[in-house]
Amino acid sequence: VIEYLEKQKAEYKAYWIDNVIVVNASNRNTFNGLQSFGEIEILRARRHPNFYEPVEMSDVMANLPLTVQSNLTHVGADQVWAMGVTGQGIVVANIDTGVNYTHEALVQQYRGNLGGGVFNHDHNWYDPASGGTHLLVPADWHDHGSHTMGTMLGSTDPANPATAATTIGMAPGAKWIACRAFEATDQELLDCGQFMAAPTETDGVTDPDPNLRPNIINNSCGDCTTTYDPWYDGILNSWHALGIYPVFSNGNSSNCGYSSPPGLNTVGSPARAGNVTGVGATGRNNGVYATFSNWGPTDQNDTINPMGYPRLKPQVVAPGTNYSAYNTGNDYGDMSGTSMSSPHVVGLVALMWSAASCLVGDYAATETILQQTANPIPYASGGSPPPGPGDVPNYATGWGEINALAAVEAAQGSCGPQGVLEGRVVKQSNP
């Protein structure tokens, strides 16, 4: 197929993370010729997923009113830090609009920070820039990527987040890398997905090294389809094979012109996938469903750990309004949306894996604990298959809002003193 495309002088890129060739420019004759190749399973139209624009977004703030933000204390992150667990030894990532890497709450946790004002961006940053200029230094073309990264691990004093001047993130002791997307086409998401599996130098080609992959990836992207679109399956399956944990936001009603609340079957793809943790939203610190948060069910069964509800979305919910980093200087701002919720879950998984090393790379066991320890939020969503007893779980709030302390303690209970698996408690699906 590649030989044929080259003869036709078509613009293309082949990927190793998935058996996919993206054709950027050709003609009708080339397209018709591709239909004769038995090696080709399907010819797909290009996709148009985008990052989920916030429902609300505040003006820039130079300072924040609180040392530790209330969304973090609400879910108990500070109680986990008091145990000496801050995410040490874990690397998180986002595929987003970029990151303001010199921001006071993010710069110390950047894996490319070598100290003394010296940075190495190779294997830590990639900007595929389809149709544009590759940036060799991290930058954010929106505030969105810096905001989500800040919610994962932001703090001006990562070693002492409870007493830092400003702490905005769940797992301040973790490190981060990033890939910038959403400037042009769907190809950027394939480029970033491949980079995360084996980070390269900043050119996106040289020295791919899977040993430098992140542990957990935050994804705030999707579409408005109401049936599952498998176009990103190859990326997700490869991440799972590498022990990378994928987290996706469920999407907001405003992104697709839905009412609020949006109703059943409004979650977009790839969050519809059965092998990702889909995250919906609650308020900043009230534990109440946020009416902009899209609902399940999905039409792709969870075959990994369905817990009796194979079409459940979201799996859990988390605060969907919070202050975090912006893309200029050391500025901060307030945003609302499920994009603000999913990085809370990424940060919690980082805390769990930092505290319980036997769970690192174990998606099924980790997600099960997240769901079992969540604080239930009964909601009469209806739907088929029907919600659980007392409307828990349901298609608006899943199993409930994350509980950091309970999740970390349960994770530790799954591992022995040396991080060796000793046993797990499995919740009965239909008690």
BATORTOR-645905 format. One record per residue (C-alpha): residue in one letter; z, x, y; residue number from 1. Coordinates in nm, 3 decimals, decimal comma, padded with zeros to 5 digits. Example, Ala and Ser with C-alpha at 12.3 -4.5 7.8 and 13.67 -1.06 7.14 Angstrom:
2
(rec a (00,780 01,230 -00,450) 1)
(rec s (00,714 01,367 -00,106) 2)
# end
This chain:
431
(rec v (00,000 00,000 00,000) 1)
(rec i (00,087 00,283 00,238) 2)
(rec e (-00,242 00,458 00,158) 3)
(rec y (-00,428 00,137 00,238) 4)
(rec l (-00,240 00,088 00,567) 5)
(rec e (-00,319 00,444 00,670) 6)
(rec k (-00,688 00,394 00,596) 7)
(rec q (-00,680 00,080 00,808) 8)
(rec k (-00,508 00,275 01,088) 9)
(rec a (-00,228 00,017 01,094) 10)
(rec e (00,103 00,099 01,261) 11)
(rec y (00,378 00,075 01,001) 12)
(rec k (00,715 00,210 00,886) 13)
(rec a (00,839 00,223 00,527) 14)
(rec y (01,210 00,203 00,443) 15)
(rec w (01,408 00,346 00,153) 16)
(rec i (01,715 00,126 00,193) 17)
(rec d (01,504 -00,176 00,101) 18)
(rec n (01,162 -00,202 -00,061) 19)
(rec v (01,007 -00,304 00,270) 20)
(rec i (00,719 -00,187 00,486) 21)
(rec v (00,718 -00,315 00,844) 22)
(rec v (00,371 -00,346 00,998) 23)
(rec n (00,386 -00,332 01,375) 24)
(rec a (00,016 -00,357 01,454) 25)
(rec s (-00,291 -00,439 01,247) 26)
(rec n (-00,569 -00,700 01,236) 27)
(rec r (-00,667 -01,005 01,036) 28)
(rec n (-00,883 -00,803 00,793) 29)
(rec t (-00,591 -00,572 00,716) 30)
(rec f (-00,362 -00,868 00,657) 31)
(rec n (-00,612 -01,038 00,429) 32)
(rec g (-00,657 -00,714 00,235) 33)
(rec l (-00,284 -00,689 00,170) 34)
(rec q (-00,296 -01,017 -00,019) 35)
(rec s (-00,488 -00,850 -00,302) 36)
(rec f (-00,208 -00,602 -00,385) 37)
(rec g (-00,014 -00,704 -00,693) 38)
(rec e (00,267 -00,467 -00,591) 39)
(rec i (00,350 -00,687 -00,292) 40)
(rec e (00,601 -00,961 -00,367) 41)
(rec i (00,581 -01,137 -00,032) 42)
(rec l (00,426 -01,103 00,313) 43)
(rec r (00,681 -01,216 00,571) 44)
(rec a (00,644 -01,303 00,936) 45)
(rec r (00,856 -01,094 01,170) 46)
(rec r (01,209 -01,221 01,229) 47)
(rec h (01,380 -01,281 01,562) 48)
(rec p (01,756 -01,254 01,514) 49)
(rec n (01,956 -01,169 01,823) 50)
(rec f (02,310 -01,080 01,911) 51)
(rec y (02,524 -01,384 01,978) 52)
(rec e (02,555 -01,416 02,353) 53)
(rec p (02,913 -01,494 02,459) 54)
(rec v (03,001 -01,851 02,542) 55)
(rec e (03,184 -01,722 02,849) 56)
(rec m (03,199 -01,380 03,011) 57)
(rec s (03,424 -01,276 03,300) 58)
(rec d (03,355 -01,042 03,588) 59)
(rec v (03,455 -00,678 03,557) 60)
(rec m (03,824 -00,593 03,576) 61)
(rec a (03,942 -00,240 03,652) 62)
(rec n (04,288 -00,304 03,504) 63)
(rec l (04,434 -00,537 03,245) 64)
(rec p (04,749 -00,744 03,299) 65)
(rec l (04,920 -00,652 02,970) 66)
(rec t (04,976 -00,330 02,776) 67)
(rec v (04,900 -00,485 02,437) 68)
(rec q (04,674 -00,788 02,452) 69)
(rec s (04,812 -01,120 02,332) 70)
(rec n (04,530 -01,180 02,083) 71)
(rec l (04,652 -00,871 01,895) 72)
(rec t (05,020 -00,965 01,890) 73)
(rec h (04,927 -01,319 01,794) 74)
(rec v (04,771 -01,203 01,465) 75)
(rec g (05,048 -00,946 01,407) 76)
(rec a (04,860 -00,620 01,458) 77)
(rec d (05,156 -00,470 01,644) 78)
(rec q (05,380 -00,540 01,344) 79)
(rec v (05,144 -00,333 01,128) 80)
(rec w (05,147 -00,046 01,378) 81)
(rec a (05,528 -00,050 01,357) 82)
(rec m (05,485 00,037 00,987) 83)
(rec g (05,298 00,353 01,091) 84)
(rec v (04,959 00,204 00,998) 85)
(rec t (04,697 00,216 01,272) 86)
(rec g (04,373 00,260 01,076) 87)
(rec q (04,402 00,634 01,014) 88)
(rec g (04,131 00,777 00,787) 89)
(rec i (03,892 00,480 00,825) 90)
(rec v (03,556 00,477 01,006) 91)
(rec v (03,426 00,154 01,156) 92)
(rec a (03,085 00,086 01,308) 93)
(rec n (02,890 -00,177 01,493) 94)
(rec i (02,523 -00,266 01,516) 95)
(rec d (02,518 -00,405 01,865) 96)
(rec t (02,397 -00,340 02,219) 97)
(rec g (02,545 00,011 02,224) 98)
(rec v (02,882 00,156 02,322) 99)
(rec n (03,023 00,306 02,642) 100)
(rec y (03,150 00,613 02,458) 101)
(rec t (03,336 00,770 02,752) 102)
(rec h (03,545 00,458 02,816) 103)
(rec e (03,914 00,547 02,830) 104)
(rec a (03,997 00,309 02,543) 105)
(rec l (03,713 00,431 02,317) 106)
(rec v (03,647 00,797 02,379) 107)
(rec q (03,934 00,939 02,172) 108)
(rec q (03,834 00,739 01,865) 109)
(rec y (03,465 00,833 01,878) 110)
(rec r (03,388 01,044 01,572) 111)
(rec g (03,150 01,252 01,778) 112)
(rec n (03,432 01,365 02,010) 113)
(rec l (03,504 01,726 01,912) 114)
(rec g (03,772 01,770 02,182) 115)
(rec g (03,777 01,964 02,504) 116)
(rec g (03,498 01,754 02,651) 117)
(rec v (03,254 01,854 02,375) 118)
(rec f (03,060 01,588 02,182) 119)
(rec n (02,827 01,592 01,884) 120)
(rec h (02,625 01,270 01,861) 121)
(rec d (02,437 01,366 01,544) 122)
(rec h (02,538 01,138 01,253) 123)
(rec n (02,750 00,932 01,491) 124)
(rec w (02,495 00,754 01,710) 125)
(rec y (02,141 00,624 01,676) 126)
(rec d (01,917 00,430 01,910) 127)
(rec p (01,597 00,328 01,726) 128)
(rec a (01,455 00,189 02,052) 129)
(rec s (01,151 00,008 01,915) 130)
(rec g (00,894 00,028 02,192) 131)
(rec g (01,125 00,229 02,416) 132)
(rec t (01,293 00,564 02,468) 133)
(rec h (01,543 00,688 02,211) 134)
(rec l (01,874 00,753 02,384) 135)
(rec l (02,037 01,065 02,239) 136)
(rec v (02,375 00,982 02,395) 137)
(rec p (02,563 00,654 02,337) 138)
(rec a (02,515 00,387 02,602) 139)
(rec d (02,539 00,010 02,619) 140)
(rec w (02,259 -00,198 02,776) 141)
(rec h (02,491 -00,501 02,781) 142)
(rec d (02,872 -00,523 02,776) 143)
(rec h (02,869 -00,683 02,431) 144)
(rec g (02,870 -00,371 02,211) 145)
(rec s (03,147 -00,198 02,404) 146)
(rec h (03,351 -00,518 02,392) 147)
(rec t (03,324 -00,560 02,015) 148)
(rec m (03,404 -00,193 01,955) 149)
(rec g (03,705 -00,219 02,182) 150)
(rec t (03,838 -00,514 01,982) 151)
(rec m (03,811 -00,311 01,663) 152)
(rec l (04,005 -00,005 01,782) 153)
(rec g (04,037 00,028 02,159) 154)
(rec s (04,345 00,201 02,305) 155)
(rec t (04,418 00,459 02,571) 156)
(rec d (04,673 00,615 02,333) 157)
(rec p (04,555 00,564 01,973) 158)
(rec a (04,857 00,743 01,829) 159)
(rec n (05,100 00,510 02,009) 160)
(rec p (04,915 00,181 02,064) 161)
(rec a (05,229 -00,027 02,118) 162)
(rec t (05,329 00,177 02,424) 163)
(rec a (04,984 00,281 02,550) 164)
(rec a (04,880 00,194 02,902) 165)
(rec t (04,616 -00,034 02,750) 166)
(rec t (04,557 -00,141 02,390) 167)
(rec i (04,272 -00,383 02,319) 168)
(rec g (04,195 -00,308 01,952) 169)
(rec m (04,328 -00,393 01,607) 170)
(rec a (04,306 -00,045 01,447) 171)
(rec p (04,340 00,221 01,719) 172)
(rec g (04,385 00,502 01,465) 173)
(rec a (04,039 00,453 01,314) 174)
(rec k (03,721 00,635 01,420) 175)
(rec w (03,387 00,480 01,518) 176)
(rec i (03,013 00,535 01,506) 177)
(rec a (02,740 00,301 01,632) 178)
(rec c (02,375 00,202 01,628) 179)
(rec r (02,208 00,031 01,923) 180)
(rec a (01,980 -00,268 01,869) 181)
(rec f (01,850 -00,597 02,011) 182)
(rec e (01,628 -00,433 02,272) 183)
(rec a (01,300 -00,525 02,105) 184)
(rec t (01,231 -00,637 01,746) 185)
(rec d (01,385 -00,706 01,407) 186)
(rec q (01,283 -00,355 01,301) 187)
(rec e (01,581 -00,217 01,492) 188)
(rec l (01,817 -00,400 01,255) 189)
(rec l (01,644 -00,238 00,956) 190)
(rec d (01,660 00,100 01,130) 191)
(rec c (02,029 00,056 01,204) 192)
(rec g (02,104 -00,077 00,857) 193)
(rec q (01,943 00,231 00,704) 194)
(rec f (02,120 00,466 00,947) 195)
(rec m (02,457 00,319 00,850) 196)
(rec a (02,391 00,389 00,482) 197)
(rec a (02,310 00,755 00,550) 198)
(rec p (02,370 00,861 00,912) 199)
(rec t (02,115 01,106 01,051) 200)
(rec e (02,082 01,321 01,355) 201)
(rec t (02,002 01,129 01,671) 202)
(rec d (01,629 01,127 01,590) 203)
(rec g (01,697 00,884 01,304) 204)
(rec v (01,520 01,108 01,052) 205)
(rec t (01,677 01,451 01,014) 206)
(rec d (01,954 01,524 00,763) 207)
(rec p (02,051 01,178 00,634) 208)
(rec d (02,400 01,206 00,487) 209)
(rec p (02,554 00,911 00,299) 210)
(rec n (02,888 01,094 00,292) 211)
(rec l (02,913 01,020 00,664) 212)
(rec r (02,862 00,644 00,628) 213)
(rec p (03,122 00,411 00,785) 214)
(rec n (03,365 00,207 00,578) 215)
(rec i (03,318 -00,124 00,761) 216)
(rec i (03,039 -00,261 00,983) 217)
(rec n (03,069 -00,532 01,247) 218)
(rec n (02,761 -00,750 01,297) 219)
(rec s (02,733 -01,001 01,580) 220)
(rec c (02,380 -01,115 01,513) 221)
(rec g (02,202 -01,408 01,360) 222)
(rec d (01,956 -01,692 01,402) 223)
(rec c (01,952 -02,070 01,423) 224)
(rec t (01,811 -02,143 01,078) 225)
(rec t (01,985 -02,404 00,865) 226)
(rec t (01,869 -02,259 00,533) 227)
(rec y (01,946 -01,910 00,408) 228)
(rec d (01,693 -01,643 00,508) 229)
(rec p (01,704 -01,346 00,266) 230)
(rec w (01,519 -01,098 00,488) 231)
(rec y (01,831 -00,876 00,528) 232)
(rec d (01,937 -00,891 00,161) 233)
(rec g (01,821 -00,539 00,077) 234)
(rec i (02,039 -00,392 00,351) 235)
(rec l (02,344 -00,595 00,245) 236)
(rec n (02,300 -00,507 -00,123) 237)
(rec s (02,269 -00,138 -00,041) 238)
(rec w (02,580 -00,146 00,177) 239)
(rec h (02,772 -00,306 -00,109) 240)
(rec a (02,648 -00,041 -00,351) 241)
(rec l (02,786 00,222 -00,111) 242)
(rec g (03,123 00,048 -00,072) 243)
(rec i (03,053 -00,055 00,289) 244)
(rec y (03,222 -00,379 00,393) 245)
(rec p (02,994 -00,615 00,597) 246)
(rec v (03,148 -00,857 00,847) 247)
(rec f (02,935 -01,112 01,039) 248)
(rec s (03,022 -01,357 01,313) 249)
(rec n (02,936 -01,721 01,237) 250)
(rec g (02,759 -01,781 01,569) 251)
(rec n (02,827 -02,009 01,864) 252)
(rec s (02,713 -02,364 01,929) 253)
(rec s (02,561 -02,260 02,263) 254)
(rec n (02,336 -01,999 02,099) 255)
(rec c (02,135 -02,273 01,929) 256)
(rec g (02,186 -02,572 02,159) 257)
(rec y (02,432 -02,744 01,928) 258)
(rec s (02,707 -02,976 02,045) 259)
(rec s (03,070 -02,863 02,048) 260)
(rec p (03,201 -02,878 01,784) 261)
(rec p (02,863 -02,803 01,624) 262)
(rec g (02,913 -02,982 01,292) 263)
(rec l (02,818 -02,895 00,936) 264)
(rec n (02,556 -02,639 00,831) 265)
(rec t (02,526 -02,464 01,166) 266)
(rec v (02,612 -02,108 01,056) 267)
(rec g (02,313 -01,877 01,095) 268)
(rec s (02,171 -01,597 00,879) 269)
(rec p (02,274 -01,329 00,780) 270)
(rec a (02,627 -01,476 00,811) 271)
(rec r (02,511 -01,740 00,559) 272)
(rec a (02,497 -01,471 00,289) 273)
(rec g (02,736 -01,516 00,000) 274)
(rec n (02,826 -01,146 00,001) 275)
(rec v (02,949 -01,105 00,360) 276)
(rec t (03,270 -01,213 00,531) 277)
(rec g (03,170 -01,480 00,781) 278)
(rec v (03,410 -01,521 01,072) 279)
(rec g (03,472 -01,819 01,298) 280)
(rec a (03,684 -01,848 01,610) 281)
(rec t (04,021 -01,969 01,729) 282)
(rec g (04,169 -01,955 02,080) 283)
(rec r (04,305 -01,637 02,235) 284)
(rec n (04,656 -01,682 02,097) 285)
(rec n (04,706 -02,047 01,996) 286)
(rec g (04,580 -02,055 01,637) 287)
(rec v (04,361 -02,357 01,712) 288)
(rec y (03,995 -02,392 01,613) 289)
(rec a (03,761 -02,303 01,901) 290)
(rec t (03,504 -02,581 01,932) 291)
(rec f (03,212 -02,343 02,002) 292)
(rec s (03,243 -02,184 01,656) 293)
(rec n (02,965 -02,271 01,409) 294)
(rec w (03,043 -02,430 01,072) 295)
(rec g (02,939 -02,393 00,710) 296)
(rec p (02,863 -02,467 00,439) 297)
(rec t (02,604 -02,212 00,337) 298)
(rec d (02,330 -02,277 00,085) 299)
(rec q (02,372 -01,937 -00,084) 300)
(rec n (02,652 -01,924 -00,338) 301)
(rec d (02,919 -01,657 -00,329) 302)
(rec t (02,901 -01,499 -00,674) 303)
(rec i (03,150 -01,219 -00,602) 304)
(rec n (03,480 -01,397 -00,532) 305)
(rec p (03,417 -01,766 -00,461) 306)
(rec m (03,781 -01,867 -00,514) 307)
(rec g (03,662 -02,214 -00,614) 308)
(rec y (03,451 -02,264 -00,298) 309)
(rec p (03,123 -02,074 -00,345) 310)
(rec r (02,954 -02,220 -00,035) 311)
(rec l (03,240 -02,169 00,207) 312)
(rec k (03,171 -02,044 00,559) 313)
(rec p (03,351 -01,915 00,752) 314)
(rec q (03,580 -01,724 00,517) 315)
(rec v (03,844 -01,683 00,790) 316)
(rec v (03,883 -01,727 01,163) 317)
(rec a (04,027 -01,499 01,433) 318)
(rec p (04,082 -01,510 01,810) 319)
(rec g (03,750 -01,570 01,986) 320)
(rec t (03,861 -01,501 02,344) 321)
(rec n (03,995 -01,164 02,454) 322)
(rec y (03,982 -00,879 02,700) 323)
(rec s (03,806 -00,561 02,591) 324)
(rec a (03,592 -00,273 02,714) 325)
(rec y (03,282 -00,313 02,931) 326)
(rec n (02,985 -00,081 02,964) 327)
(rec t (03,061 00,093 03,294) 328)
(rec g (03,334 00,344 03,373) 329)
(rec n (03,671 00,232 03,241) 330)
(rec d (03,606 -00,134 03,317) 331)
(rec y (03,729 -00,430 03,114) 332)
(rec g (03,633 -00,794 03,086) 333)
(rec d (03,703 -01,120 02,909) 334)
(rec m (03,456 -01,279 02,666) 335)
(rec s (03,456 -01,581 02,436) 336)
(rec g (03,254 -01,627 02,118) 337)
(rec t (03,257 -01,562 01,746) 338)
(rec s (03,133 -01,212 01,833) 339)
(rec m (03,483 -01,157 01,964) 340)
(rec s (03,634 -01,288 01,638) 341)
(rec s (03,454 -01,075 01,379) 342)
(rec p (03,574 -00,737 01,517) 343)
(rec h (03,933 -00,858 01,470) 344)
(rec v (03,854 -00,887 01,099) 345)
(rec v (03,687 -00,544 01,091) 346)
(rec g (03,998 -00,396 01,248) 347)
(rec l (04,220 -00,574 00,997) 348)
(rec v (04,019 -00,442 00,701) 349)
(rec a (04,058 -00,094 00,854) 350)
(rec l (04,436 -00,144 00,864) 351)
(rec m (04,440 -00,271 00,505) 352)
(rec w (04,235 00,021 00,374) 353)
(rec s (04,436 00,271 00,574) 354)
(rec a (04,755 00,134 00,418) 355)
(rec a (04,618 00,084 00,064) 356)
(rec s (04,365 00,347 -00,037) 357)
(rec c (04,292 00,191 -00,376) 358)
(rec l (04,115 -00,094 -00,195) 359)
(rec v (03,870 00,126 -00,003) 360)
(rec g (03,522 00,009 -00,092) 361)
(rec d (03,651 -00,291 -00,289) 362)
(rec y (03,494 -00,584 -00,109) 363)
(rec a (03,599 -00,857 -00,352) 364)
(rec a (03,968 -00,767 -00,367) 365)
(rec t (03,989 -00,708 00,008) 366)
(rec e (03,824 -01,035 00,107) 367)
(rec t (04,037 -01,224 -00,144) 368)
(rec i (04,352 -01,086 00,020) 369)
(rec l (04,219 -01,173 00,367) 370)
(rec q (04,171 -01,532 00,254) 371)
(rec q (04,494 -01,564 00,057) 372)
(rec t (04,708 -01,437 00,345) 373)
(rec a (04,538 -01,631 00,625) 374)
(rec n (04,742 -01,892 00,811) 375)
(rec p (04,587 -02,227 00,712) 376)
(rec i (04,432 -02,441 00,986) 377)
(rec p (04,359 -02,782 00,833) 378)
(rec y (04,045 -02,935 00,981) 379)
(rec a (03,867 -03,249 00,864) 380)
(rec s (03,522 -03,095 00,853) 381)
(rec g (03,396 -03,299 00,559) 382)
(rec g (03,099 -03,151 00,380) 383)
(rec s (02,979 -03,092 00,027) 384)
(rec p (03,128 -02,955 -00,190) 385)
(rec p (03,433 -03,120 -00,030) 386)
(rec p (03,704 -02,912 00,142) 387)
(rec g (04,020 -02,820 -00,044) 388)
(rec p (04,344 -03,017 -00,071) 389)
(rec g (04,475 -03,106 00,273) 390)
(rec d (04,147 -02,980 00,424) 391)
(rec v (04,221 -02,616 00,336) 392)
(rec p (03,984 -02,445 00,308) 393)
(rec n (03,725 -02,626 00,521) 394)
(rec y (03,391 -02,555 00,685) 395)
(rec a (03,524 -02,506 01,039) 396)
(rec t (03,822 -02,272 00,987) 397)
(rec g (03,772 -02,149 00,630) 398)
(rec w (04,098 -02,037 00,469) 399)
(rec g (04,258 -02,003 00,812) 400)
(rec e (04,339 -01,748 01,082) 401)
(rec i (04,395 -01,386 00,982) 402)
(rec n (04,754 -01,265 00,944) 403)
(rec a (04,759 -00,887 00,980) 404)
(rec l (05,109 -00,817 00,854) 405)
(rec a (05,074 -01,041 00,548) 406)
(rec a (04,733 -00,895 00,465) 407)
(rec v (04,849 -00,533 00,491) 408)
(rec e (05,165 -00,598 00,289) 409)
(rec a (04,959 -00,773 00,021) 410)
(rec a (04,713 -00,483 00,021) 411)
(rec q (04,997 -00,236 -00,027) 412)
(rec g (05,129 -00,452 -00,306) 413)
(rec s (04,797 -00,412 -00,486) 414)
(rec c (04,829 -00,033 -00,488) 415)
(rec g (05,093 00,193 -00,637) 416)
(rec p (05,266 00,475 -00,448) 417)
(rec q (04,968 00,707 -00,502) 418)
(rec g (04,710 00,446 -00,411) 419)
(rec v (04,647 00,353 -00,774) 420)
(rec l (04,572 -00,005 -00,865) 421)
(rec e (04,873 -00,170 -01,028) 422)
(rec g (04,804 -00,542 -01,011) 423)
(rec r (04,690 -00,833 -00,801) 424)
(rec v (04,791 -01,195 -00,759) 425)
(rec v (04,498 -01,435 -00,778) 426)
(rec k (04,539 -01,768 -00,605) 427)
(rec q (04,464 -02,072 -00,816) 428)
(rec s (04,145 -02,228 -00,675) 429)
(rec n (04,249 -02,591 -00,730) 430)
(rec p (04,631 -02,604 -00,740) 431)
# end
